[in-house]
């Protein structure tokens, strides 16, 4: 019916404008999002060029919100519809593949994320320099998290050079932060701190209230590893407060998860359990399997310090199963190492030695790449 179609078209146009107006106000956008979702679902069923263009503009508008609120599955679905719309319009789909890569990265699915980033690189080459540079950056991040360090460093250097040529300060700061993450993985905590601080200088954000969420998190992680608990908690609590203020549960969950690690390091086991359990509840609520697997490992350590070795093994086996599904080899190696600690505590030296050997073998495979 022409009248009904026109009503849906106007609804979609109106809520595109609403999303654009509220794009930087996530709390307000959350209230309107059911209608925005309804508009996107209708646009995805249409085959006209006007609807295709409207859908693509809607995806560009809401993707930062969906990524920030861990609605990765919904964004992936939108990207698939967006690919069909782009093809109808004859437009380049590289930016949609880059969005897919970012979704997979957030979910901890490194292999799928790497595949999407590679497609983005291929589609953007010679056509879209900014997307090409950010797709290279995404590839490097994925390779780094998968433990393919040598390949990751080469890719990140290419991305860094491209982003420098584009004068893309935010992208360049992200690349520097990835080099910091590499140093952190190698135990070079002071060097990592130096690079994270450099990334914030590039952004022009040196005060904690102005730092990005990622910077607050990583400064907290670095200071914890340096044994400077008070400073670590300052940054992590700032991240938690920001997440509570803007209603972003992923920030709150991540902050609480890392606050729990600080408490564990300080042997405050009851506090660690409280923060870990709340983080797990939030990760489950936002359907973040990577976050859940990280907290499962953490709860294994909480149980170990409580003397509950049977429960510790259950949590650690659960984290291993989830990380296998995600393809997170570095995470599996970490959980194997922690399982070895549990069996050693029970004086089961052979089983503990087997898990320690498996952990070292996996880490060796990762470092060779």
N, C-alpha and C positions, 0 to 999 in steps of 0.2 A: 504493500500500500504506500503510495507516494507520500501521504501525510505523515504516516508513521516513520518512514525513512527520513523525512526532513526533521522530524522531532529528535530522532536519534543523532542525526548529523549535528544539529544545534547543541544537543547535550554534550557530544564529544568536543565540539569547538569550545564550548563554555568551560568545560573542565580542563581542557588544555590550558586555557588562559588562567584558570584558578591555580593549576600546578605551577605555571610559570611565575605567577605572583608570589606563591608561597614556597618557591624552590629552596630558599635558604632558611626557612622557618619550619624545621622538621616537626615540631609539636603541632603547629597549625595544620601542616600538610597531612599529618597522621589522621586528623579528624575528617578531612575531606577525601582521604584516599579511597574509601570504598566506592565513591562515585567516579573517581579517576580510574579505578580499576574497571568499573563497568564500562566506561568510555573506551578504554583500551581493548577490552574484550570485544566490543561491538566493531571497532575499527579493524580488528584482526580478521573479522569474518567478511569484510568488504573487499571488492576487487577493483574499485575505481582508483584513479591516480590521486585524486584529492584526498581520499581516505588513507592511501598509502603514505602520502606526504605528512598528513596529520599524525599518523601513528609513529612515524620516525621522529617527528618533533617531540612527541610525547615521551618516547623512549629516552631521547637526549635529556629531556627535562627531569624525569623521575629517576634515572639511573643512579645519580649520586645518593639520593635518599634511600633507594632500595639497597645499595651496597652498604651504606652506613648502618642500616637497620637489619642487616643480614638476611634480607629477603632475596637470597641468591637464586632459589629455585624459580621464583616468579620472574626475576629479571632474565634468567636463561630462557624461559618460555617466551617472554616478550622479544628477546633477541632473535629467536627462531622465526617468529612472525615478522619481525623487522627485516630479516634476510629476504623473505618472500616479497615484502613490499619494496625493498631496494631493487630487487631484480626486475620487478614490474616497471620501475622508474628508470632502470638502467644506471643506477648509482653504485658507487663503490661500497662494498660491505665491510671493509677492513676495520672500521671503528666498532662495528657490532661484534666482530670476532675478538677484538681487544676487550670489549666488555665481558664476553664469555670467559676469556682468560682470567680476568679479574674476579669473576664469580668463582671459578674453579680454584683460584689461589686462596680466596677467603674460606673455601670449604676444605682446603688441604688436599685437593685432588691434583697433585703436581703433574702427572702424566697427561691428563685431559687438558689441564691449563696450558701446558707446554705445546700441545698439538694446536690449540686455538690460537696461541700467540704466534706460532709459526705460520699459520694461515693468514693472520693479520699482517705479518711481515711481508709475505708474498703478495697479498692483495694491495698493500699500501706502497710497495716499492715503485719509485718513479712517479707516483701519483699524489701521495699525501705524506709529505715529509714529517709532519708532527706525529701522525698516527704511527708511521714507520719507526720513529725514534722511541715512542712509548711502547710499541710492541716489542722492540729489541730489549727495552728495559724490563718488560714483563717476562720475556724469555729468560733473561739473566736471573731475575728473582726466582722463577720457577726452578731453574737449574740449581741455584744455590740452595733452595729448600730441599731439593731432592738429593743434595749431597754431591752433585756433579761440579766440584769446585773449579777445576781448571777451565772447563768449558764455560762456567758461569762468569769467571773473571774476564775471559776474552769477550763474551757477549756484553757484559756490563761496561767494559772499556769502550766498546763501539757505541753503546747507548750514551755514555757520558760525553763522548766527542760530538755526537749528533746533537745532543741537547745543548751543549755549549755553543755550537754553531747557530742554533735556533734562539739562543738567549732565553731558554726556558728554565727559569730559576727554580721553579717548583720541581720540575722533572729532574734537573741536575742535583738538587738537594736529595731527592729520593735515591738517585744513583749512588751518591756519596754514602747515604745511610745503609745501602746494601753492602758496600765495601766495609762499613763498620760492622755489619752483621757477620760478615766473613771473619773479621778479626775476633769478634766475640766467640764464634764457634771454635776458633783455634786457641781460646784462652788468653788472647791478647787484650785484656780488659782495658788497660790504660789507653792503648791505641784506639780501641773501639770508642771509648769516651771522647777522645780527641776528634774522631771523625764525626760522631753524632753532633758534637758542638759545632764543627765546621758546617754540617748540613743546616743547622739552625741559623748560623751566620749568613749563609747563602740566602735563606728565606727571609732574613731580617727579623727573626723572631728569637730573641734570647731570654725574654722573661717567660716564666712558666705559664702565665695566664695567656700568652700569645702563641705558645708552642702548639704544633699539630698534635693530634691524639697519638700518633705513632711515636713522636719524639718524647712525649710524656711517658709512654710505656717503656721505650727502650732506655731512657735515662734511669728509670726505676730499675730495670733489669741490670744495667751496668753497675749502678751503685750497690745493688744487692750482691753482685758477684765480687765487687771490691770490698765487701764486708761493711759497707757504710749504710746500715739499716735505716737510720733516721732520714737520710737524704732520699733513699729509695722509697720509703713510705710517703714522703712529701710529694714526690712526683706521681706515684700511683694513686694516692688519695685525691690529687688534683684531677686525674683522669676519671676516677670513680665519681667525683662530684660533678664533673662536666657531663658525664653520661646520665646521671640522675636528673640534672637540670634540663637537658634537652630530650630526655626520654629514650635514649639510645641504649638498649639493654646489652648490646654487644660490648660497648665500652665498659659498662658496669661489671659485666661478667669477667672480662679480661683483666680489669684492674683488681677485682677480688681474687682471681686465680693467682695473680702474681703477688698480691699482698699476703696470700697464704704461704707462698714460697718464702717470703721474708720471715714470717712467723716461724715456719719450720726451721729455717736456718738459725733463728734465735732460740730454738727449742721451746717455743710457746705453742705446744701441740694443740691445746684446746682451741686457741684462737685460729690456728691454721685450719683445723677441721671446720669450724664455723664458716670461715670465708670460702673454703673449697666447696662445701656442700651448697652454699648459696650460689656460687659460680656455676656449679653443675646444673642446678635448677634453671638458671637463666639460659644456659647453653641449650638445654633441652627445649626450653620454651621457644627459642628462636631457631631451633632445628640446625644447630651447628655441630656436625659430627666430629670435626677436628677439635673444637673446644672441649667437647665431652670426653674424647679420648685423652686429652692432656690432663683433665681433672681426674680421670680414672687412675692415671699413673700417679698423680699427686696423692690421691686418697690411699693408694697402696703404701706410699711413704708415711703418711699419717698413721696408718694402722701398724706399720712396722715400729714406729717410735712409741706407739701405745702398747706394744708387745703382742698384738693380734696378728700373728704371722699367717694364719689360715685366711683371714679376711684380706690381708695384704696381697696374697697370691691371687685371690679371686679378682681383685681390682686390676692387678697388673695383667693377668691373662685377658681380662676384658679389654684393656687398652690395646694390647697386642692384636686382638681380633679386629678391632675397629681400625687400627692403623694399617693392617694388611688390606682391608677393604679400600682404604684411601691410597694405598701405595706409598705410605710414608715410611721408607726404610730407615731413615735416621731416627724416627720415633720408635720403631720396633727395636732398634739397637739399644736405645736408652732404656726401654722397658725390660729388655733382656738383662741389661746390667743391673737394674734395680731388683729383678727377680733373683739374680745371683746373690745380692746382699741379703735377701730374705732367707734363702736356703743356707747361707753361711751362718746367719743368726741362729738357725735351727741345728747347726753343726752337721748339716747334710752336705759334706764337702764335695762329693762327686757330682751331685746334681747342680750344686752351686757353680762348680767349675765348668760344667757343661754349658750353663747359661752364660757365664762370663766369656767362655770361648766363642759362643755364637755371637755375642755382642761385639767382641773384638774383631771377629771375622767380617761382620757386616760393616763395621766402621772402616776396616781396611779396604773392602770393596768400594765403599763410598769415596775414600780419599784417593783411590787410584783413578777416579774419573775426572 
